[in-house]
Amino acid sequence: MRFVTIDDSSHILNVAYDVEKQVMYVQFASGSIYRYDSVHADVFGQVVSADSVGIAFNELVKFNSRIPFTLVKEMPVINNAVI
C-alpha cells in the first residue's frame, strides 16, 4: 500500500493506493473517505504527481463512470497504523 499526503490541495488531504487490488482511497478535507475500485496504477501516479491534484482526480477518477466508489469509515490500516 502506498500512502501520499497532499499538501497543496484545498480539498484532498491524503491518498492511499493498493497496487494488488487496484484500489485508491481518498480522504477529503471534509473528513469523508472514499474507496475507488479499478484504478490503474498509472492513473494513481498521474493524480498524485499532477500540478493540481484536485483537477486530475476529478478528470481521471471522480467523473470516470467506469470507476465505482464507496464511502468508507476509515483509511486502510496496516500493523495498527493508519497508512
Beta strands, then each sheet from edge to edge (+ up, - down):
strand 1: 2-5
strand 2: 12-18
strand 3: 23-28
strand 4: 33-36
strand 5: 69-72
strand 6: 77-78
strand 7: 81-82
sheet 1: 1+ 2- 3+ 4- 5+
sheet 2: 6+ 7-
end
